[in-house]
C-alpha cells in the first residue's frame, strides 16, 4: 500500500500484513490481520517514527523511497524495542548510516543486543526531553510497561499527534487508515480484544500513566498507533475507553468455558449456561477446543463471573484447559467471581485443580463446585441448572 498523509508533511509509510494468523508467540489469534505502522515527518530534519517487522522491510523502504531518498533521513525515533517494531531497522540503517536513533535507555540496551547497530548511533531520551526537527518539536514521554519496560510515546505539538506505540492499537488489516473510514463496531471489538489479551495485566500501570499524560495538558487530534487504525475522529472515545477498561470494571455477564472428554462436561456446561440465560443475565459459552483463547479472553474481559469446567484426566483437568488457565493466570484478572464444575469416572480432581487456579488469582469462589460421575442423568442436569441459576443470582447481587 502506498503512503498515506495523516497531517501536512506527515505520512504513514508502514506495511499491511493480511495473512497474519498468530501473534505474540501464538498466544494471540488474529482474525483480521494487522499493520505495522511507521511514520515519516518531512521537516528540516527528516524524521522517521518507528519501523516495521523484518519480513516487510522492502515494502516499508519502498514507501519511504516514494517520498524521499532514505539516505536523507536525519532522525529515527524508536518508541519500542519489540521485533515487530524494529526488525527492519538494520536494513534501513544501511541506507542512512548517518542517521541518529532516539530511544529510552532500556530500548537502547535491547537494540544493541538484538541488532548490529553502533552504540553511538543511538541516543537516549527520557520524559521531558525535546527534539527540534525544524518547524516541529517532538516531546518524549516514557511509558514503561505499556507494554514493555522500554516503551515511550512521542508527541508532536504542532500537529497535535501522539505517536502512541502499542497503546490504542488493534490487529486490523485494511486499506483504510483512519477510524472514521471503517466500521466503528469492528474497530472497537478489535481494540478491546487487543487490550484484553495484551494489556489487561498492566491495567493499574496504564491507568496511572494515562492520568500522568492528562496532567501534561497536551491536545491530541490524532493517535498514531503502531498497529491497526489511526484515530482522528474518536480520539477522546478510545482514551475514555482505555480509562474505563483500566479500572477493571465489569458487566452483569458470565463467561462459561469448558473442556469435555466424552461429552458429559459439555452437557453440564449447556445446562449451566441455559440457567444463566433464563435468569436474564448475559452469558457467553465456549468450548476451549473450538474457540481461540483470544476470543474467549475478550469475552471474559468485561464479565463479572467466570464458570470453568473440565472432565477429569489423571486426577487433574484436561491438558487444554490447563493451558488455557495458565494463560489466564498471566493476565491477572481482578474483581471477578468464579465457580467450577466437572465430570469424572472414578476419582475426580478437575474441579479441585480449577479452584486452585482461582485461589492463585485471588478470585472469589462464590459457591461450591458441582461434579457429576459418568453421564449426567436428569437429577444431575437439574443440579447443573440450579448451579447456574444460583450463580446468576449472586452476579445480580454484586452488580
C-alpha positions as CSV (number, residue, x, y, z in Angstrom):
1,X,0.0,0.0,0.0
2,X,1.2,3.5,-0.8
3,X,2.0,6.2,1.8
4,X,-1.0,8.0,3.3
5,X,-1.0,11.6,4.5
6,X,-2.0,12.0,8.1
7,X,-1.1,15.7,8.5
8,X,0.7,18.2,6.4
9,X,4.1,16.7,5.6
10,X,3.4,13.7,7.9
11,X,2.9,10.3,6.3
12,X,2.1,6.8,7.2
13,X,4.7,4.6,5.5
14,X,4.0,1.3,7.2
15,X,3.1,-2.2,5.9
16,X,-0.1,-4.3,5.9
17,X,0.0,-7.9,6.9
18,X,-3.3,-9.5,5.8
19,X,-2.0,-13.1,6.2
20,X,-1.1,-13.0,9.8
21,X,-3.0,-15.6,11.8
22,X,-1.0,-15.8,15.1
23,X,0.8,-13.1,17.1
24,X,2.9,-13.0,20.2
25,X,4.3,-16.5,20.2
26,X,1.0,-18.0,19.1
27,X,-0.9,-16.7,22.1
28,X,-3.0,-14.2,20.0
29,X,-5.2,-15.5,17.2
30,X,-5.6,-12.7,14.6
31,X,-8.9,-12.7,12.8
32,X,-8.3,-9.7,10.5
33,X,-4.5,-9.5,10.0
34,X,-2.5,-6.5,11.2
35,X,-0.5,-3.5,10.2
36,X,3.0,-2.4,11.2
37,X,2.7,1.4,11.3
38,X,5.6,3.7,10.7
39,X,5.5,7.5,10.2
40,X,7.7,9.8,8.1
41,X,7.8,13.5,9.1
42,X,9.2,15.9,6.4
43,X,10.8,18.8,8.2
44,X,14.2,20.5,8.2
45,X,15.4,17.3,9.8
46,X,13.7,14.3,8.1
47,X,12.4,12.1,10.9
48,X,11.0,8.6,10.9
49,X,8.9,7.3,13.8
50,X,9.1,3.5,14.3
51,X,10.0,0.8,11.9
52,X,8.2,-2.4,10.8
53,X,8.5,-6.2,11.1
54,X,11.5,-7.6,9.2
55,X,9.6,-9.5,6.5
56,X,8.1,-6.2,5.4
57,X,11.3,-4.2,5.2
58,X,11.2,-3.9,1.4
59,X,7.6,-2.7,1.3
60,X,8.4,-0.2,4.0
61,X,11.6,1.1,2.4
62,X,9.8,1.4,-0.9
63,X,7.2,3.5,0.7
64,X,9.8,5.8,2.2
65,X,11.6,6.0,-1.2
66,X,8.4,7.1,-2.8
67,X,8.7,10.3,-0.7
68,X,12.4,10.8,-0.1
69,X,15.8,9.1,-0.5
70,X,16.3,7.2,2.8
71,X,19.9,8.5,2.9
72,X,18.4,11.9,3.7
73,X,16.8,10.6,6.9
74,X,18.3,12.5,9.9
75,X,16.5,11.0,12.9
76,X,14.8,7.7,13.7
77,X,12.6,7.6,16.8
78,X,12.3,4.1,18.2
79,X,9.3,4.0,20.6
80,X,9.5,0.3,21.3
81,X,12.1,-2.5,21.1
82,X,9.8,-5.4,20.2
83,X,10.7,-7.2,16.9
84,X,7.5,-6.2,15.1
85,X,8.5,-2.6,15.6
86,X,12.3,-2.8,15.0
87,X,13.0,-5.9,12.9
88,X,13.6,-3.9,9.7
89,X,15.8,-1.3,11.3
90,X,19.1,-2.9,10.2
91,X,18.1,-2.7,6.5
92,X,17.2,1.0,6.8
93,X,20.3,1.9,8.8
94,X,22.4,0.6,5.9
95,X,20.8,3.2,3.7
96,X,21.1,6.1,6.2
97,X,24.3,5.4,8.2
98,X,24.5,9.0,9.4
99,X,21.0,9.0,11.0
100,X,20.6,9.3,14.7
101,X,18.3,7.0,16.6
102,X,16.4,8.1,19.7
103,X,15.0,5.7,22.3
104,X,14.7,5.1,26.0
105,X,17.7,3.6,27.9
106,X,16.2,0.2,28.1
107,X,15.3,0.3,24.4
108,X,18.9,1.2,23.5
109,X,20.1,-1.7,25.6
110,X,17.9,-4.1,23.6
111,X,18.7,-2.6,20.2
112,X,22.4,-3.1,20.8
113,X,21.8,-6.7,21.9
114,X,19.5,-7.6,19.1
115,X,21.0,-5.8,16.1
116,X,24.3,-4.8,14.7
117,X,23.8,-1.1,15.3
118,X,26.7,1.1,16.6
119,X,26.2,2.3,20.2
120,X,27.0,5.9,19.3
121,X,24.2,5.9,16.8
122,X,21.5,5.5,19.5
123,X,20.8,8.5,21.7
124,X,18.9,8.0,25.0
125,X,15.9,10.2,25.8
126,X,13.6,10.5,28.8
127,X,10.3,12.1,29.8
128,X,10.7,15.9,29.3
129,X,13.3,15.7,26.6
130,X,12.5,17.5,23.3
131,X,13.9,17.1,19.8
132,X,13.7,20.0,17.5
133,X,13.3,18.9,13.9
134,X,12.7,22.3,12.3
135,X,9.2,23.7,12.4
136,X,8.3,21.0,14.8
137,X,9.4,19.8,18.2
138,X,9.0,16.2,19.4
139,X,8.3,15.5,23.1
140,X,9.2,12.2,24.6
141,X,7.1,10.5,27.3
142,X,8.3,7.3,28.9
143,X,5.5,4.8,29.4
144,X,7.2,1.8,31.0
145,X,5.1,-1.4,30.9
146,X,2.7,-0.1,28.1
147,X,3.5,-2.8,27.4
148,X,7.3,-3.3,27.8
149,X,9.8,-1.6,30.2
150,X,11.4,0.3,27.2
151,X,8.2,1.8,25.8
152,X,7.6,5.5,25.2
153,X,5.2,7.9,23.4
154,X,6.3,10.6,21.1
155,X,4.2,13.8,20.8
156,X,4.3,16.4,18.1
157,X,2.6,19.6,19.5
158,X,2.5,21.4,16.2
159,X,0.4,18.7,14.5
160,X,-1.2,17.5,17.8
161,X,-0.2,13.9,17.0
162,X,0.6,11.4,19.7
163,X,2.6,8.5,18.3
164,X,1.2,6.1,20.8
165,X,3.2,2.9,20.3
166,X,1.2,-0.2,21.2
167,X,-1.4,1.8,23.2
168,X,-4.8,2.2,21.5
169,X,-3.9,-0.2,18.7
170,X,-5.7,-3.2,17.2
171,X,-4.8,-6.1,14.9
172,X,-6.8,-4.9,11.9
173,X,-5.5,-5.0,8.4
174,X,-7.4,-2.8,6.0
175,X,-6.6,-0.4,3.2
176,X,-8.4,2.4,5.2
177,X,-6.1,4.1,7.7
178,X,-8.4,6.1,9.9
179,X,-11.2,5.3,12.4
180,X,-13.8,7.3,10.5
181,X,-13.3,5.1,7.4
182,X,-14.1,1.8,9.0
183,X,-16.9,0.1,11.0
184,X,-16.8,1.5,14.5
185,X,-18.2,-1.7,15.9
186,X,-15.5,-3.8,14.3
187,X,-12.8,-1.3,15.3
188,X,-13.9,-1.2,19.0
189,X,-14.2,-5.0,19.1
190,X,-10.7,-5.4,17.8
191,X,-9.5,-2.7,20.3
192,X,-11.0,-4.4,23.3
193,X,-9.7,-7.8,22.1
194,X,-6.2,-6.2,21.9
195,X,-6.4,-4.6,25.3
196,X,-7.8,-7.8,27.0
197,X,-5.2,-10.1,25.5
198,X,-2.1,-7.9,25.8
199,X,-2.6,-5.1,28.2
200,X,-5.1,-6.5,30.8
201,X,-2.4,-7.4,33.4
202,X,-1.0,-3.9,33.2
203,X,-4.3,-2.1,33.8
204,X,-3.1,-0.3,37.0
205,X,0.0,0.9,35.3
206,X,-1.9,2.1,32.2
207,X,-4.5,4.0,34.4
208,X,-1.7,5.8,36.2
209,X,0.2,6.7,33.0
210,X,-3.0,7.9,31.3
211,X,-3.5,10.2,34.3
212,X,0.1,11.4,34.0
213,X,-0.4,12.2,30.3
214,X,-3.6,14.0,31.1
215,X,-1.7,16.2,33.6
216,X,0.6,17.3,30.8
217,X,-2.3,19.1,29.3
218,X,-1.5,18.2,25.7
219,X,-4.1,18.4,22.9
220,X,-4.4,15.3,20.9
221,X,-6.1,15.4,17.5
222,X,-4.5,12.2,16.2
223,X,-3.5,9.0,17.9
224,X,-0.9,7.4,15.5
225,X,-0.8,3.8,16.7
226,X,1.8,1.1,16.0
227,X,-0.8,-1.4,14.9
228,X,-4.1,-1.1,13.0
229,X,-6.2,2.0,12.5
230,X,-5.1,5.6,13.3
231,X,-7.6,7.5,15.5
232,X,-8.6,11.0,14.4
233,X,-12.4,11.3,14.9
234,X,-12.9,9.3,18.1
235,X,-9.7,10.1,19.9
236,X,-11.4,11.0,23.2
237,X,-13.7,8.0,23.0
238,X,-10.8,5.5,22.7
239,X,-8.9,7.3,25.5
240,X,-12.0,7.2,27.7
241,X,-12.4,3.5,26.8
242,X,-8.9,2.8,28.0
243,X,-9.5,4.6,31.3
244,X,-12.7,2.5,31.8
245,X,-11.0,-0.8,30.8
246,X,-8.1,0.0,33.1
247,X,-10.4,0.4,36.1
248,X,-11.2,-3.3,35.9
249,X,-14.9,-2.7,35.8
250,X,-17.2,-5.5,34.5
251,X,-20.8,-6.1,33.4
252,X,-23.6,-8.3,34.7
253,X,-22.3,-11.1,32.5
254,X,-20.9,-14.6,32.9
255,X,-18.5,-16.5,30.7
256,X,-18.7,-20.3,30.8
257,X,-15.7,-22.2,29.5
258,X,-15.4,-25.9,29.3
259,X,-13.4,-28.8,28.0
260,X,-15.0,-32.2,27.7
261,X,-13.6,-35.7,27.1
262,X,-16.7,-37.7,26.0
263,X,-19.5,-35.1,26.3
264,X,-20.5,-35.2,29.9
265,X,-18.9,-31.9,30.9
266,X,-20.4,-30.3,27.7
267,X,-23.9,-31.3,28.8
268,X,-23.2,-29.7,32.2
269,X,-22.0,-26.5,30.6
270,X,-25.1,-26.3,28.5
271,X,-27.4,-26.6,31.4
272,X,-25.4,-24.0,33.5
273,X,-25.5,-21.6,30.6
274,X,-29.2,-22.1,30.0
275,X,-30.0,-21.2,33.6
276,X,-27.9,-18.1,33.5
277,X,-29.6,-17.0,30.3
278,X,-33.1,-17.8,31.7
279,X,-32.3,-15.6,34.7
280,X,-31.8,-12.6,32.4
281,X,-28.0,-12.4,32.8
282,X,-25.8,-12.2,29.7
283,X,-23.9,-15.4,29.2
284,X,-21.1,-16.5,26.7
285,X,-20.4,-20.2,26.4
286,X,-17.2,-21.6,24.9
287,X,-15.6,-25.0,24.3
288,X,-11.9,-24.2,24.8
289,X,-11.0,-26.6,22.0
290,X,-13.2,-24.9,19.4
291,X,-12.7,-21.2,20.0
292,X,-9.4,-19.3,20.1
293,X,-8.1,-18.2,23.5
294,X,-8.1,-14.7,22.1
295,X,-11.9,-14.6,21.5
296,X,-12.6,-16.2,24.9
297,X,-10.4,-13.7,26.8
298,X,-12.1,-10.8,25.1
299,X,-15.5,-12.1,26.4
300,X,-14.1,-12.7,29.8
301,X,-12.7,-9.2,30.0
302,X,-16.0,-7.5,30.7
303,X,-17.6,-10.4,32.5
304,X,-18.2,-10.2,36.2
305,X,-18.3,-14.0,36.6
306,X,-16.2,-17.0,35.3
307,X,-17.5,-20.5,35.4
308,X,-14.9,-23.0,34.2
309,X,-15.4,-26.8,33.9
310,X,-13.4,-29.8,32.8
311,X,-13.5,-33.6,32.6
312,X,-11.0,-35.3,34.9
313,X,-7.9,-36.6,33.4
314,X,-5.3,-38.3,35.6
315,X,-6.8,-36.7,38.7
316,X,-6.5,-33.3,37.1
317,X,-8.2,-31.1,34.5
318,X,-7.7,-31.8,30.8
319,X,-4.4,-30.5,29.4
320,X,-6.1,-28.0,27.0
321,X,-7.9,-26.4,30.0
322,X,-4.7,-26.4,32.0
323,X,-3.0,-24.5,29.2
324,X,-5.9,-22.0,29.0
325,X,-5.8,-21.4,32.7
326,X,-2.0,-20.9,32.6
327,X,-2.6,-18.1,30.0
328,X,-5.4,-16.6,32.2
329,X,-3.0,-16.5,35.2
330,X,-0.7,-14.3,33.2
331,X,-3.5,-11.8,32.5
332,X,-4.2,-11.5,36.2
333,X,-8.0,-10.7,36.2
334,X,-9.2,-8.8,39.2
335,X,-12.5,-8.1,40.9
336,X,-14.2,-11.2,39.4
337,X,-16.2,-14.0,41.0
338,X,-15.9,-17.7,39.9
339,X,-17.1,-21.2,40.3
340,X,-16.0,-24.6,38.9
341,X,-17.7,-27.7,37.6
342,X,-16.7,-31.0,36.0
343,X,-17.3,-34.7,35.4
344,X,-15.3,-37.8,36.3
345,X,-15.3,-41.6,36.0
346,X,-13.9,-42.6,39.4
347,X,-11.6,-40.4,41.4
348,X,-12.4,-36.8,40.2
349,X,-9.9,-34.0,40.6
350,X,-10.6,-31.5,37.8
351,X,-12.7,-29.0,39.9
352,X,-10.0,-29.1,42.7
353,X,-7.4,-28.1,40.1
354,X,-9.6,-25.3,38.7
355,X,-10.3,-23.9,42.1
356,X,-6.6,-23.9,42.9
357,X,-6.0,-21.6,40.0
358,X,-8.9,-19.3,41.1
359,X,-7.2,-19.1,44.6
360,X,-3.8,-18.3,43.0
361,X,-5.5,-15.5,41.0
362,X,-7.3,-14.1,44.1
363,X,-10.7,-14.7,42.5
364,X,-13.7,-15.1,44.8
365,X,-15.1,-18.6,44.7
366,X,-18.6,-17.7,45.3
367,X,-20.3,-21.1,45.5
368,X,-19.3,-24.8,45.9
369,X,-18.4,-26.6,42.7
370,X,-20.7,-29.2,41.0
371,X,-19.4,-32.5,39.9
372,X,-21.0,-35.4,38.0
373,X,-20.0,-39.0,37.9
374,X,-20.2,-40.5,34.4
375,X,-23.0,-39.3,32.1
376,X,-25.4,-36.7,33.7
377,X,-28.8,-38.1,34.4
378,X,-31.9,-35.9,34.9
379,X,-31.1,-35.2,38.5
380,X,-27.6,-34.2,37.6
381,X,-28.9,-31.9,34.8
382,X,-31.2,-30.2,37.3
383,X,-28.3,-29.8,39.7
384,X,-26.3,-28.1,37.0
385,X,-29.3,-25.8,36.1
386,X,-29.7,-24.9,39.7
387,X,-26.0,-24.2,40.0
388,X,-26.2,-21.8,37.1
389,X,-29.3,-20.1,38.5
390,X,-27.6,-19.7,41.9
391,X,-24.6,-18.1,40.3
392,X,-26.7,-15.7,38.2
393,X,-28.5,-14.5,41.4
394,X,-25.1,-13.9,43.0
395,X,-24.0,-11.9,40.0
396,X,-27.0,-9.7,40.2
397,X,-26.3,-9.1,43.9
398,X,-22.7,-8.0,43.0
399,X,-23.6,-5.5,40.3
